[in-house]
Amino acid sequence: MNKKILIAGFFVSVMLFVPINSAYSNIGIQIDNKPIIKTNPVNPTNGTFMKTYGGKDNDYGYCVQQTTDGGYIITGETNSFGTGEDDIWLIKTDSNGNKIWDKTFGGIENDSSYCIQQTTDGGYIITGYTFSFGAGSDDVWLIKTDNNGNIVWNKTFGGTKYECGKYVQQTSDGGYIITGYTFSFGAGSDDVWLIKTDNNGNMMWNKTFGGTDSDTSVCVQQTTDDGYIITGDTYSFDTGSNDIWLIKTDSNGNKIWDKTFGGESYEWGVCVQQTTDGGYIMIGTTSSFGGGETDIWLIKTDSNGNKTWDRTFGGTHYEFGMYVQQTTDDGYILLGVDLKIMPFGYYIYMIKTDSVGNKLWERRFGGILHFYSGYCIQQTIDGGYIITGDTWLSIVGSDVLLIKTDKDGKPRGKAITNSPLLRLLERFPLLHRLLDVWRHILL
């Protein structure tokens, strides 16, 4: 089988779970990468931990944000709880990762969420897709809740085919901007879809971007000029098989410029952020450049989307870029997934760079008998980092994973898990250590 098809197939499956959440915002919770989160002196935010949440079936965490009380809000999907096959799962924790409350949203079919943001009123805005409600097979689903996770209103957007919301952000006018993809509208098989709503979720306008082939978006952010920056990938306007696509629009969603980045093979863009110098930082995956089958690709551009530098990170196997955030020292924190072939396993791959993308340190979380996938990372008010994803075993199922690290990316606590095998490894650390030694020898 064609190796490029295998790579593309794997990444498409991973991309279904990619969550993106902004760290650079000019509308409330964080401003110019300087968080204004109010910490709770009773529960300080400088602890580290590893926690899992789940039931007997598969549960996934796709997006996390630190909240104004110093705790965390997580969204994803659950097959263990709720009313349908898969339901949206919303989890609120304190600053130590202890669950305060959780909510499920969905019908009898599949429903999932990929992005959450705390809103200026203390509640939450969520986007994803619903197969239970709406007009088509899958529709974009936008849900507004209060600070306790109770639904205030919800809206669906879509046609007769497939639509999905991948990212949502509250805008400076109190409304919301959503990006994702649509099969019902536009020029191609699937197109980038940009939706602007008012503060009650009513659509004000929408735009599609794309050609005759497949074009998708995963992340959007309001820029300092009140326009929007979007990233994803394009098969219509590529130089190879598939390229990263960066689109800049004005405040009404009209395209000002667009850029593609790629080589002869496949590339995917998953996250973009406006940087403090007015340019942009993007993360994605490349199979054209780097040293492995696929590598994490970090791209820095100026304010007009022209590349100023780029870096690749990875080994000889498969690495996939998932998230990037500019940190308070003007460097960057990167999150990816490291897929090892021999021995087979998934690892969360965390990389810290300086302001020009040179690697300062890296961390991996996972092992032979416990596979970790990470989808979202945020710098916390104490200078550490919070990560969400999932940890799973093929014979047991997956749980939502929440990791809090210190400023050097080191977690101190042990995972609390529903998996009997993982609990066994925690009870017998020598066995766990021997397995890890064996893993490092084989790697």
DOPAPA-130183 format. One record per residue (C-alpha): y, x, z. Coordinates in steps of 0.5 Angstrom, whole numbers, plus 500, padded with zeros to 3 digits. Each point is the difference from the previous one (the first is absolute). Example, Ala and Ser with C-alpha at 12.3 -4.5 7.8 and 13.67 -1.06 7.14 Angstrom:
! DOPAPA-130183
<site><Y>491</Y><X>525</X><Z>516</Z></site>
<site><Y>507</Y><X>502</X><Z>498</Z></site>
! end
This chain:
! DOPAPA-130183
<site><Y>500</Y><X>500</X><Z>500</Z></site>
<site><Y>507</Y><X>502</X><Z>498</Z></site>
<site><Y>503</Y><X>504</X><Z>507</Z></site>
<site><Y>507</Y><X>497</X><Z>498</Z></site>
<site><Y>497</Y><X>493</X><Z>501</Z></site>
<site><Y>497</Y><X>502</X><Z>506</Z></site>
<site><Y>506</Y><X>503</X><Z>503</Z></site>
<site><Y>504</Y><X>494</X><Z>498</Z></site>
<site><Y>495</Y><X>495</X><Z>502</Z></site>
<site><Y>500</Y><X>503</X><Z>507</Z></site>
<site><Y>508</Y><X>500</X><Z>501</Z></site>
<site><Y>501</Y><X>493</X><Z>497</Z></site>
<site><Y>495</Y><X>498</X><Z>506</Z></site>
<site><Y>504</Y><X>504</X><Z>505</Z></site>
<site><Y>506</Y><X>497</X><Z>497</Z></site>
<site><Y>498</Y><X>493</X><Z>502</Z></site>
<site><Y>501</Y><X>502</X><Z>507</Z></site>
<site><Y>507</Y><X>505</X><Z>500</Z></site>
<site><Y>505</Y><X>497</X><Z>504</Z></site>
<site><Y>507</Y><X>503</X><Z>500</Z></site>
<site><Y>506</Y><X>499</X><Z>505</Z></site>
<site><Y>507</Y><X>503</X><Z>500</Z></site>
<site><Y>502</Y><X>505</X><Z>504</Z></site>
<site><Y>507</Y><X>501</X><Z>497</Z></site>
<site><Y>504</Y><X>494</X><Z>501</Z></site>
<site><Y>507</Y><X>497</X><Z>500</Z></site>
<site><Y>499</Y><X>493</X><Z>503</Z></site>
<site><Y>498</Y><X>501</X><Z>507</Z></site>
<site><Y>494</Y><X>503</X><Z>504</Z></site>
<site><Y>501</Y><X>507</X><Z>497</Z></site>
<site><Y>506</Y><X>503</X><Z>497</Z></site>
<site><Y>500</Y><X>506</X><Z>496</Z></site>
<site><Y>494</Y><X>503</X><Z>503</Z></site>
<site><Y>503</Y><X>499</X><Z>507</Z></site>
<site><Y>496</Y><X>495</X><Z>504</Z></site>
<site><Y>504</Y><X>496</X><Z>504</Z></site>
<site><Y>493</Y><X>497</X><Z>504</Z></site>
<site><Y>502</Y><X>498</X><Z>507</Z></site>
<site><Y>494</Y><X>504</X><Z>505</Z></site>
<site><Y>497</Y><X>496</X><Z>506</Z></site>
<site><Y>501</Y><X>505</X><Z>506</Z></site>
<site><Y>494</Y><X>497</X><Z>503</Z></site>
<site><Y>495</Y><X>501</X><Z>494</Z></site>
<site><Y>503</Y><X>507</X><Z>497</Z></site>
<site><Y>499</Y><X>501</X><Z>492</Z></site>
<site><Y>497</Y><X>507</X><Z>501</Z></site>
<site><Y>493</Y><X>499</X><Z>501</Z></site>
<site><Y>494</Y><X>501</X><Z>495</Z></site>
<site><Y>494</Y><X>496</X><Z>499</Z></site>
<site><Y>495</Y><X>497</X><Z>495</Z></site>
<site><Y>498</Y><X>493</X><Z>500</Z></site>
<site><Y>496</Y><X>495</X><Z>496</Z></site>
<site><Y>500</Y><X>493</X><Z>499</Z></site>
<site><Y>495</Y><X>495</X><Z>497</Z></site>
<site><Y>494</Y><X>496</X><Z>501</Z></site>
<site><Y>493</Y><X>500</X><Z>497</Z></site>
<site><Y>502</Y><X>500</X><Z>492</Z></site>
<site><Y>505</Y><X>504</X><Z>496</Z></site>
<site><Y>508</Y><X>501</X><Z>503</Z></site>
<site><Y>505</Y><X>504</X><Z>497</Z></site>
<site><Y>507</Y><X>502</X><Z>502</Z></site>
<site><Y>505</Y><X>501</X><Z>494</Z></site>
<site><Y>507</Y><X>501</X><Z>503</Z></site>
<site><Y>503</Y><X>502</X><Z>507</Z></site>
<site><Y>507</Y><X>500</X><Z>502</Z></site>
<site><Y>503</Y><X>502</X><Z>507</Z></site>
<site><Y>503</Y><X>494</X><Z>503</Z></site>
<site><Y>507</Y><X>500</X><Z>504</Z></site>
<site><Y>496</Y><X>499</X><Z>506</Z></site>
<site><Y>497</Y><X>507</X><Z>499</Z></site>
<site><Y>493</Y><X>497</X><Z>498</Z></site>
<site><Y>497</Y><X>499</X><Z>493</Z></site>
<site><Y>499</Y><X>494</X><Z>495</Z></site>
<site><Y>494</Y><X>501</X><Z>496</Z></site>
<site><Y>498</Y><X>495</X><Z>494</Z></site>
<site><Y>493</Y><X>500</X><Z>496</Z></site>
<site><Y>494</Y><X>496</X><Z>499</Z></site>
<site><Y>494</Y><X>497</X><Z>504</Z></site>
<site><Y>494</Y><X>498</X><Z>498</Z></site>
<site><Y>498</Y><X>499</X><Z>507</Z></site>
<site><Y>505</Y><X>495</X><Z>502</Z></site>
<site><Y>504</Y><X>494</X><Z>497</Z></site>
<site><Y>498</Y><X>494</X><Z>496</Z></site>
<site><Y>498</Y><X>503</X><Z>493</Z></site>
<site><Y>496</Y><X>506</X><Z>497</Z></site>
<site><Y>506</Y><X>505</X><Z>501</Z></site>
<site><Y>506</Y><X>498</X><Z>504</Z></site>
<site><Y>507</Y><X>504</X><Z>501</Z></site>
<site><Y>499</Y><X>503</X><Z>507</Z></site>
<site><Y>507</Y><X>501</X><Z>504</Z></site>
<site><Y>499</Y><X>505</X><Z>506</Z></site>
<site><Y>505</Y><X>501</X><Z>505</Z></site>
<site><Y>499</Y><X>506</X><Z>505</Z></site>
<site><Y>504</Y><X>503</X><Z>506</Z></site>
<site><Y>503</Y><X>508</X><Z>499</Z></site>
<site><Y>493</Y><X>502</X><Z>503</Z></site>
<site><Y>496</Y><X>496</X><Z>494</Z></site>
<site><Y>497</Y><X>495</X><Z>505</Z></site>
<site><Y>500</Y><X>493</X><Z>496</Z></site>
<site><Y>505</Y><X>495</X><Z>503</Z></site>
<site><Y>499</Y><X>494</X><Z>495</Z></site>
<site><Y>497</Y><X>499</X><Z>493</Z></site>
<site><Y>500</Y><X>495</X><Z>495</Z></site>
<site><Y>496</Y><X>498</X><Z>493</Z></site>
<site><Y>503</Y><X>496</X><Z>494</Z></site>
<site><Y>496</Y><X>498</X><Z>495</Z></site>
<site><Y>496</Y><X>494</X><Z>497</Z></site>
<site><Y>492</Y><X>500</X><Z>497</Z></site>
<site><Y>501</Y><X>505</X><Z>495</Z></site>
<site><Y>502</Y><X>507</X><Z>500</Z></site>
<site><Y>507</Y><X>502</X><Z>503</Z></site>
<site><Y>503</Y><X>507</X><Z>501</Z></site>
<site><Y>507</Y><X>503</X><Z>502</Z></site>
<site><Y>502</Y><X>507</X><Z>498</Z></site>
<site><Y>507</Y><X>501</X><Z>503</Z></site>
<site><Y>504</Y><X>498</X><Z>507</Z></site>
<site><Y>507</Y><X>501</X><Z>502</Z></site>
<site><Y>503</Y><X>498</X><Z>506</Z></site>
<site><Y>506</Y><X>496</X><Z>499</Z></site>
<site><Y>507</Y><X>500</X><Z>503</Z></site>
<site><Y>499</Y><X>494</X><Z>504</Z></site>
<site><Y>494</Y><X>503</X><Z>503</Z></site>
<site><Y>494</Y><X>496</X><Z>496</Z></site>
<site><Y>496</Y><X>503</X><Z>494</Z></site>
<site><Y>500</Y><X>499</X><Z>493</Z></site>
<site><Y>493</Y><X>501</X><Z>496</Z></site>
<site><Y>498</Y><X>500</X><Z>493</Z></site>
<site><Y>493</Y><X>501</X><Z>497</Z></site>
<site><Y>496</Y><X>495</X><Z>496</Z></site>
<site><Y>497</Y><X>493</X><Z>501</Z></site>
<site><Y>494</Y><X>497</X><Z>496</Z></site>
<site><Y>500</Y><X>494</X><Z>505</Z></site>
<site><Y>507</Y><X>497</X><Z>498</Z></site>
<site><Y>505</Y><X>500</X><Z>494</Z></site>
<site><Y>499</Y><X>499</X><Z>493</Z></site>
<site><Y>495</Y><X>505</X><Z>497</Z></site>
<site><Y>494</Y><X>504</X><Z>501</Z></site>
<site><Y>504</Y><X>505</X><Z>505</Z></site>
<site><Y>508</Y><X>499</X><Z>502</Z></site>
<site><Y>505</Y><X>504</X><Z>503</Z></site>
<site><Y>500</Y><X>498</X><Z>508</Z></site>
<site><Y>506</Y><X>501</X><Z>504</Z></site>
<site><Y>500</Y><X>498</X><Z>507</Z></site>
<site><Y>506</Y><X>500</X><Z>505</Z></site>
<site><Y>498</Y><X>500</X><Z>508</Z></site>
<site><Y>503</Y><X>500</X><Z>506</Z></site>
<site><Y>500</Y><X>506</X><Z>505</Z></site>
<site><Y>493</Y><X>497</X><Z>503</Z></site>
<site><Y>497</Y><X>499</X><Z>493</Z></site>
<site><Y>501</Y><X>493</X><Z>499</Z></site>
<site><Y>501</Y><X>498</X><Z>493</Z></site>
<site><Y>507</Y><X>497</X><Z>499</Z></site>
<site><Y>499</Y><X>499</X><Z>492</Z></site>
<site><Y>496</Y><X>503</X><Z>495</Z></site>
<site><Y>501</Y><X>500</X><Z>492</Z></site>
<site><Y>495</Y><X>501</X><Z>494</Z></site>
<site><Y>502</Y><X>503</X><Z>493</Z></site>
<site><Y>496</Y><X>500</X><Z>494</Z></site>
<site><Y>498</Y><X>497</X><Z>494</Z></site>
<site><Y>493</Y><X>498</X><Z>497</Z></site>
<site><Y>497</Y><X>507</X><Z>501</Z></site>
<site><Y>500</Y><X>506</X><Z>505</Z></site>
<site><Y>506</Y><X>502</X><Z>504</Z></site>
<site><Y>500</Y><X>505</X><Z>506</Z></site>
<site><Y>506</Y><X>502</X><Z>504</Z></site>
<site><Y>500</Y><X>507</X><Z>502</Z></site>
<site><Y>506</Y><X>501</X><Z>504</Z></site>
<site><Y>506</Y><X>496</X><Z>503</Z></site>
<site><Y>506</Y><X>503</X><Z>504</Z></site>
<site><Y>506</Y><X>496</X><Z>503</Z></site>
<site><Y>506</Y><X>501</X><Z>496</Z></site>
<site><Y>507</Y><X>501</X><Z>502</Z></site>
<site><Y>502</Y><X>492</X><Z>499</Z></site>
<site><Y>495</Y><X>498</X><Z>504</Z></site>
<site><Y>495</Y><X>498</X><Z>495</Z></site>
<site><Y>494</Y><X>504</X><Z>497</Z></site>
<site><Y>497</Y><X>504</X><Z>494</Z></site>
<site><Y>493</Y><X>500</X><Z>498</Z></site>
<site><Y>496</Y><X>504</X><Z>495</Z></site>
<site><Y>493</Y><X>500</X><Z>498</Z></site>
<site><Y>497</Y><X>498</X><Z>493</Z></site>
<site><Y>499</Y><X>494</X><Z>496</Z></site>
<site><Y>495</Y><X>498</X><Z>494</Z></site>
<site><Y>504</Y><X>493</X><Z>499</Z></site>
<site><Y>506</Y><X>502</X><Z>498</Z></site>
<site><Y>503</Y><X>506</X><Z>496</Z></site>
<site><Y>498</Y><X>504</X><Z>494</Z></site>
<site><Y>493</Y><X>503</X><Z>501</Z></site>
<site><Y>494</Y><X>499</X><Z>504</Z></site>
<site><Y>503</Y><X>501</X><Z>506</Z></site>
<site><Y>508</Y><X>502</X><Z>501</Z></site>
<site><Y>504</Y><X>502</X><Z>506</Z></site>
<site><Y>503</Y><X>494</X><Z>504</Z></site>
<site><Y>506</Y><X>501</X><Z>504</Z></site>
<site><Y>502</Y><X>493</X><Z>504</Z></site>
<site><Y>507</Y><X>499</X><Z>504</Z></site>
<site><Y>500</Y><X>495</X><Z>505</Z></site>
<site><Y>505</Y><X>497</X><Z>505</Z></site>
<site><Y>499</Y><X>500</X><Z>507</Z></site>
<site><Y>496</Y><X>494</X><Z>500</Z></site>
<site><Y>495</Y><X>503</X><Z>495</Z></site>
<site><Y>503</Y><X>496</X><Z>494</Z></site>
<site><Y>499</Y><X>504</X><Z>493</Z></site>
<site><Y>507</Y><X>502</X><Z>498</Z></site>
<site><Y>498</Y><X>504</X><Z>494</Z></site>
<site><Y>494</Y><X>504</X><Z>497</Z></site>
<site><Y>499</Y><X>505</X><Z>495</Z></site>
<site><Y>494</Y><X>503</X><Z>496</Z></site>
<site><Y>499</Y><X>507</X><Z>498</Z></site>
<site><Y>495</Y><X>502</X><Z>495</Z></site>
<site><Y>497</Y><X>501</X><Z>493</Z></site>
<site><Y>494</Y><X>498</X><Z>497</Z></site>
<site><Y>495</Y><X>503</X><Z>504</Z></site>
<site><Y>499</Y><X>500</X><Z>508</Z></site>
<site><Y>506</Y><X>502</X><Z>504</Z></site>
<site><Y>501</Y><X>499</X><Z>508</Z></site>
<site><Y>504</Y><X>501</X><Z>506</Z></site>
<site><Y>498</Y><X>502</X><Z>507</Z></site>
<site><Y>507</Y><X>501</X><Z>503</Z></site>
<site><Y>507</Y><X>498</X><Z>500</Z></site>
<site><Y>506</Y><X>502</X><Z>504</Z></site>
<site><Y>508</Y><X>498</X><Z>500</Z></site>
<site><Y>504</Y><X>506</X><Z>499</Z></site>
<site><Y>507</Y><X>501</X><Z>503</Z></site>
<site><Y>503</Y><X>497</X><Z>494</Z></site>
<site><Y>497</Y><X>494</X><Z>501</Z></site>
<site><Y>495</Y><X>501</X><Z>494</Z></site>
<site><Y>493</Y><X>501</X><Z>500</Z></site>
<site><Y>495</Y><X>506</X><Z>499</Z></site>
<site><Y>493</Y><X>498</X><Z>498</Z></site>
<site><Y>494</Y><X>504</X><Z>499</Z></site>
<site><Y>493</Y><X>499</X><Z>497</Z></site>
<site><Y>496</Y><X>502</X><Z>494</Z></site>
<site><Y>500</Y><X>499</X><Z>492</Z></site>
<site><Y>495</Y><X>500</X><Z>495</Z></site>
<site><Y>505</Y><X>497</X><Z>495</Z></site>
<site><Y>505</Y><X>506</X><Z>500</Z></site>
<site><Y>496</Y><X>506</X><Z>502</Z></site>
<site><Y>499</Y><X>506</X><Z>497</Z></site>
<site><Y>493</Y><X>501</X><Z>502</Z></site>
<site><Y>495</Y><X>495</X><Z>502</Z></site>
<site><Y>504</Y><X>497</X><Z>506</Z></site>
<site><Y>507</Y><X>502</X><Z>503</Z></site>
<site><Y>504</Y><X>499</X><Z>506</Z></site>
<site><Y>506</Y><X>495</X><Z>499</Z></site>
<site><Y>507</Y><X>501</X><Z>503</Z></site>
<site><Y>505</Y><X>494</X><Z>499</Z></site>
<site><Y>507</Y><X>499</X><Z>502</Z></site>
<site><Y>503</Y><X>494</X><Z>500</Z></site>
<site><Y>507</Y><X>497</X><Z>502</Z></site>
<site><Y>501</Y><X>494</X><Z>506</Z></site>
<site><Y>498</Y><X>495</X><Z>495</Z></site>
<site><Y>493</Y><X>503</X><Z>498</Z></site>
<site><Y>503</Y><X>503</X><Z>493</Z></site>
<site><Y>497</Y><X>506</X><Z>498</Z></site>
<site><Y>505</Y><X>506</X><Z>500</Z></site>
<site><Y>495</Y><X>506</X><Z>498</Z></site>
<site><Y>492</Y><X>501</X><Z>501</Z></site>
<site><Y>496</Y><X>507</X><Z>500</Z></site>
<site><Y>493</Y><X>501</X><Z>499</Z></site>
<site><Y>496</Y><X>506</X><Z>503</Z></site>
<site><Y>493</Y><X>503</X><Z>498</Z></site>
<site><Y>496</Y><X>504</X><Z>495</Z></site>
<site><Y>494</Y><X>499</X><Z>496</Z></site>
<site><Y>496</Y><X>496</X><Z>505</Z></site>
<site><Y>501</Y><X>495</X><Z>505</Z></site>
<site><Y>506</Y><X>500</X><Z>505</Z></site>
<site><Y>501</Y><X>494</X><Z>505</Z></site>
<site><Y>507</Y><X>499</X><Z>504</Z></site>
<site><Y>499</Y><X>496</X><Z>507</Z></site>
<site><Y>506</Y><X>502</X><Z>504</Z></site>
<site><Y>508</Y><X>501</X><Z>499</Z></site>
<site><Y>505</Y><X>501</X><Z>505</Z></site>
<site><Y>508</Y><X>502</X><Z>499</Z></site>
<site><Y>501</Y><X>506</X><Z>503</Z></site>
<site><Y>507</Y><X>502</X><Z>504</Z></site>
<site><Y>502</Y><X>504</X><Z>494</Z></site>
<site><Y>500</Y><X>494</X><Z>496</Z></site>
<site><Y>494</Y><X>502</X><Z>496</Z></site>
<site><Y>493</Y><X>497</X><Z>501</Z></site>
<site><Y>493</Y><X>503</X><Z>502</Z></site>
<site><Y>494</Y><X>497</X><Z>498</Z></site>
<site><Y>493</Y><X>501</X><Z>501</Z></site>
<site><Y>494</Y><X>498</X><Z>496</Z></site>
<site><Y>493</Y><X>503</X><Z>497</Z></site>
<site><Y>499</Y><X>505</X><Z>494</Z></site>
<site><Y>494</Y><X>502</X><Z>496</Z></site>
<site><Y>504</Y><X>504</X><Z>495</Z></site>
<site><Y>503</Y><X>505</X><Z>505</Z></site>
<site><Y>498</Y><X>504</X><Z>506</Z></site>
<site><Y>493</Y><X>503</X><Z>502</Z></site>
<site><Y>495</Y><X>494</X><Z>501</Z></site>
<site><Y>497</Y><X>494</X><Z>496</Z></site>
<site><Y>506</Y><X>497</X><Z>503</Z></site>
<site><Y>506</Y><X>502</X><Z>504</Z></site>
<site><Y>506</Y><X>497</X><Z>504</Z></site>
<site><Y>506</Y><X>501</X><Z>496</Z></site>
<site><Y>507</Y><X>500</X><Z>504</Z></site>
<site><Y>506</Y><X>500</X><Z>495</Z></site>
<site><Y>507</Y><X>500</X><Z>502</Z></site>
<site><Y>506</Y><X>498</X><Z>495</Z></site>
<site><Y>507</Y><X>500</X><Z>500</Z></site>
<site><Y>504</Y><X>493</X><Z>500</Z></site>
<site><Y>499</Y><X>499</X><Z>493</Z></site>
<site><Y>492</Y><X>501</X><Z>500</Z></site>
<site><Y>500</Y><X>507</X><Z>498</Z></site>
<site><Y>495</Y><X>504</X><Z>503</Z></site>
<site><Y>503</Y><X>506</X><Z>504</Z></site>
<site><Y>493</Y><X>502</X><Z>503</Z></site>
<site><Y>493</Y><X>498</X><Z>501</Z></site>
<site><Y>494</Y><X>502</X><Z>504</Z></site>
<site><Y>492</Y><X>499</X><Z>500</Z></site>
<site><Y>496</Y><X>500</X><Z>506</Z></site>
<site><Y>492</Y><X>500</X><Z>500</Z></site>
<site><Y>494</Y><X>504</X><Z>499</Z></site>
<site><Y>494</Y><X>499</X><Z>495</Z></site>
<site><Y>498</Y><X>493</X><Z>501</Z></site>
<site><Y>504</Y><X>494</X><Z>500</Z></site>
<site><Y>507</Y><X>499</X><Z>504</Z></site>
<site><Y>504</Y><X>494</X><Z>499</Z></site>
<site><Y>507</Y><X>499</X><Z>502</Z></site>
<site><Y>502</Y><X>494</X><Z>504</Z></site>
<site><Y>506</Y><X>500</X><Z>504</Z></site>
<site><Y>507</Y><X>505</X><Z>501</Z></site>
<site><Y>505</Y><X>499</X><Z>504</Z></site>
<site><Y>506</Y><X>505</X><Z>501</Z></site>
<site><Y>500</Y><X>502</X><Z>508</Z></site>
<site><Y>506</Y><X>502</X><Z>504</Z></site>
<site><Y>500</Y><X>507</X><Z>499</Z></site>
<site><Y>501</Y><X>498</X><Z>492</Z></site>
<site><Y>493</Y><X>502</X><Z>499</Z></site>
<site><Y>494</Y><X>495</X><Z>498</Z></site>
<site><Y>494</Y><X>498</X><Z>503</Z></site>
<site><Y>495</Y><X>498</X><Z>495</Z></site>
<site><Y>493</Y><X>496</X><Z>501</Z></site>
<site><Y>494</Y><X>500</X><Z>495</Z></site>
<site><Y>493</Y><X>499</X><Z>500</Z></site>
<site><Y>495</Y><X>506</X><Z>499</Z></site>
<site><Y>494</Y><X>498</X><Z>497</Z></site>
<site><Y>494</Y><X>505</X><Z>500</Z></site>
<site><Y>494</Y><X>500</X><Z>496</Z></site>
<site><Y>496</Y><X>505</X><Z>504</Z></site>
<site><Y>499</Y><X>497</X><Z>505</Z></site>
<site><Y>502</Y><X>494</X><Z>498</Z></site>
<site><Y>506</Y><X>497</X><Z>505</Z></site>
<site><Y>507</Y><X>497</X><Z>500</Z></site>
<site><Y>506</Y><X>504</X><Z>504</Z></site>
<site><Y>507</Y><X>498</X><Z>502</Z></site>
<site><Y>504</Y><X>506</X><Z>497</Z></site>
<site><Y>507</Y><X>501</X><Z>503</Z></site>
<site><Y>505</Y><X>505</X><Z>498</Z></site>
<site><Y>506</Y><X>502</X><Z>502</Z></site>
<site><Y>505</Y><X>504</X><Z>496</Z></site>
<site><Y>507</Y><X>503</X><Z>500</Z></site>
<site><Y>506</Y><X>497</X><Z>496</Z></site>
<site><Y>497</Y><X>503</X><Z>493</Z></site>
<site><Y>493</Y><X>498</X><Z>501</Z></site>
<site><Y>497</Y><X>507</X><Z>503</Z></site>
<site><Y>494</Y><X>498</X><Z>504</Z></site>
<site><Y>501</Y><X>501</X><Z>508</Z></site>
<site><Y>494</Y><X>498</X><Z>502</Z></site>
<site><Y>494</Y><X>495</X><Z>499</Z></site>
<site><Y>495</Y><X>496</X><Z>504</Z></site>
<site><Y>494</Y><X>496</X><Z>498</Z></site>
<site><Y>497</Y><X>494</X><Z>504</Z></site>
<site><Y>493</Y><X>498</X><Z>499</Z></site>
<site><Y>493</Y><X>503</X><Z>499</Z></site>
<site><Y>493</Y><X>499</X><Z>497</Z></site>
<site><Y>498</Y><X>494</X><Z>504</Z></site>
<site><Y>507</Y><X>497</X><Z>501</Z></site>
<site><Y>504</Y><X>499</X><Z>494</Z></site>
<site><Y>507</Y><X>499</X><Z>501</Z></site>
<site><Y>505</Y><X>497</X><Z>494</Z></site>
<site><Y>508</Y><X>500</X><Z>502</Z></site>
<site><Y>505</Y><X>496</X><Z>496</Z></site>
<site><Y>507</Y><X>500</X><Z>504</Z></site>
<site><Y>503</Y><X>505</X><Z>504</Z></site>
<site><Y>507</Y><X>500</X><Z>504</Z></site>
<site><Y>504</Y><X>505</X><Z>504</Z></site>
<site><Y>501</Y><X>497</X><Z>507</Z></site>
<site><Y>506</Y><X>501</X><Z>504</Z></site>
<site><Y>497</Y><X>505</X><Z>504</Z></site>
<site><Y>499</Y><X>505</X><Z>494</Z></site>
<site><Y>492</Y><X>498</X><Z>500</Z></site>
<site><Y>497</Y><X>496</X><Z>494</Z></site>
<site><Y>496</Y><X>493</X><Z>500</Z></site>
<site><Y>495</Y><X>499</X><Z>495</Z></site>
<site><Y>496</Y><X>494</X><Z>498</Z></site>
<site><Y>493</Y><X>499</X><Z>496</Z></site>
<site><Y>493</Y><X>499</X><Z>501</Z></site>
<site><Y>494</Y><X>503</X><Z>503</Z></site>
<site><Y>493</Y><X>498</X><Z>497</Z></site>
<site><Y>493</Y><X>501</X><Z>499</Z></site>
<site><Y>496</Y><X>497</X><Z>495</Z></site>
<site><Y>495</Y><X>497</X><Z>504</Z></site>
<site><Y>505</Y><X>498</X><Z>506</Z></site>
<site><Y>506</Y><X>498</X><Z>496</Z></site>
<site><Y>507</Y><X>502</X><Z>501</Z></site>
<site><Y>506</Y><X>499</X><Z>505</Z></site>
<site><Y>507</Y><X>501</X><Z>500</Z></site>
<site><Y>502</Y><X>507</X><Z>502</Z></site>
<site><Y>507</Y><X>501</X><Z>504</Z></site>
<site><Y>501</Y><X>508</X><Z>501</Z></site>
<site><Y>506</Y><X>502</X><Z>504</Z></site>
<site><Y>501</Y><X>508</X><Z>500</Z></site>
<site><Y>505</Y><X>505</X><Z>503</Z></site>
<site><Y>506</Y><X>503</X><Z>495</Z></site>
<site><Y>494</Y><X>505</X><Z>498</Z></site>
<site><Y>496</Y><X>495</X><Z>498</Z></site>
<site><Y>495</Y><X>500</X><Z>506</Z></site>
<site><Y>497</Y><X>494</X><Z>503</Z></site>
<site><Y>497</Y><X>501</X><Z>507</Z></site>
<site><Y>496</Y><X>494</X><Z>501</Z></site>
<site><Y>493</Y><X>498</X><Z>498</Z></site>
<site><Y>499</Y><X>494</X><Z>496</Z></site>
<site><Y>498</Y><X>493</X><Z>503</Z></site>
<site><Y>495</Y><X>497</X><Z>495</Z></site>
<site><Y>496</Y><X>494</X><Z>499</Z></site>
<site><Y>495</Y><X>505</X><Z>496</Z></site>
<site><Y>493</Y><X>501</X><Z>505</Z></site>
<site><Y>499</Y><X>507</X><Z>496</Z></site>
<site><Y>508</Y><X>502</X><Z>501</Z></site>
<site><Y>499</Y><X>498</X><Z>507</Z></site>
<site><Y>494</Y><X>504</X><Z>501</Z></site>
<site><Y>503</Y><X>506</X><Z>497</Z></site>
<site><Y>506</Y><X>500</X><Z>505</Z></site>
<site><Y>495</Y><X>500</X><Z>505</Z></site>
<site><Y>496</Y><X>506</X><Z>498</Z></site>
<site><Y>506</Y><X>505</X><Z>498</Z></site>
<site><Y>495</Y><X>505</X><Z>498</Z></site>
<site><Y>497</Y><X>497</X><Z>495</Z></site>
<site><Y>506</Y><X>498</X><Z>497</Z></site>
<site><Y>503</Y><X>507</X><Z>500</Z></site>
<site><Y>493</Y><X>502</X><Z>497</Z></site>
<site><Y>501</Y><X>495</X><Z>494</Z></site>
<site><Y>507</Y><X>503</X><Z>499</Z></site>
<site><Y>498</Y><X>507</X><Z>500</Z></site>
<site><Y>495</Y><X>498</X><Z>495</Z></site>
<site><Y>505</Y><X>497</X><Z>496</Z></site>
<site><Y>505</Y><X>506</X><Z>500</Z></site>
<site><Y>494</Y><X>504</X><Z>498</Z></site>
<site><Y>498</Y><X>496</X><Z>494</Z></site>
<site><Y>507</Y><X>499</X><Z>498</Z></site>
! end
